Amino acid sequence: MTKKRVLVTGGLGFIGSHLVDLLLKLKNIDVTVMDNLSSDSSARANMRSGVTYWIDDIRNLNTVKYHPQANGANKQARELVEFDVIYHLAALARIQPSFIDPLTYLDVDVMGTAHVLEYARQYRSRVVYAGSSSAYADTMLNPYSFAKYTGEQMCEMYAKLYNMSTVTARFFNVYGDRQPKTGPYATVVGVFEDQISRGVPLTVTGDGEQRRDFTYVTDIVRGLVALSGQTWKGEVFNLGSGRNYSINELAQLFRPHQIRHIPARPGEARVTLANISKTTEVTGWKPEFCLEEYIRNRILRGHSPERLRNILLKH
């Protein structure tokens, strides 16, 4: 049986590496990863045997290096760059850093996506694009949201003009193993996990009443695979848990109730909550993992009640 060939951009990062792990468990799939290792969560430690790695920027995807037919290469060489499915996860993530360097965000997240779509057009690859729940707020709130939403629009445009199969999966606040815990790209669950490990108060931005839908990374990558098996014309699907928590409620799940409020940050939506009915109805996908169980079983298990009480006493 001929193997299905897939390309995962950003496949050495937090979500991308989990997607690669899932694809390797499936039969008859040949996986190639493109990643420039620029993300805080990307690491060579996430490399897996049996996977081909292109350590390069997605903006170089349409150079001669990745189009061997331009050099008259044989059929076998050309087949190595022809993919049935491209999972496009490579991007500059997070809202706050996008205010500092909007040009780079636009270049990577918009033009990088254009390069992926153009590559897919030439080889008739199906594209599964990693969108963002920030599209449900005002996409002009920050450069990141604008860039990611523009990527969705380009996917729809390529589908309509070039008769390609493209689909967008909008992610809702992904958490789980390998999540970034420090630096500008860290997620709030990752930040709290790091602060618990260091025995310091949890930092809550603003009043903490902003609400977020948190989705476990394994559920996200299962959703991506579910969307990859059909032909689409630029449709958008939500991948979320269907439940949200305030940041204050999230902090309480970590048990030490000592928190420190820091100033609210610009450009962030007040509420996110995924409506996953369409995704479930069309693909059969639904989330299986619970945020509260993850925090209790994966983060707090190594912290005794005595240690957590000591955190409170110290601060």
QUILIN-V501851 format. One record per helix or strand of 3 or more residues. SS is the DSSP state (alpha for helix, beta for strand). FROM is the first residue (numbers start at 0). TO is the last residue. If there is no record, write none. Layout:
# QUILIN-V501851
<<SS;FROM;TO> <SS;FROM;TO>>
This chain:
# QUILIN-V501851
<<beta;3;8> <alpha;13;24> <beta;28;33> <alpha;43;45> <beta;51;53> <alpha;57;59> <alpha;63;65> <alpha;67;70> <alpha;74;78> <beta;84;87> <alpha;95;99> <alpha;101;122> <beta;125;131> <alpha;132;135> <alpha;142;161> <beta;165;170> <alpha;187;197> <beta;201;204> <beta;210;212> <alpha;216;227> <beta;232;238> <beta;243;245> <alpha;246;252> <beta;258;261> <alpha;276;282> <alpha;290;298> <alpha;304;313>>
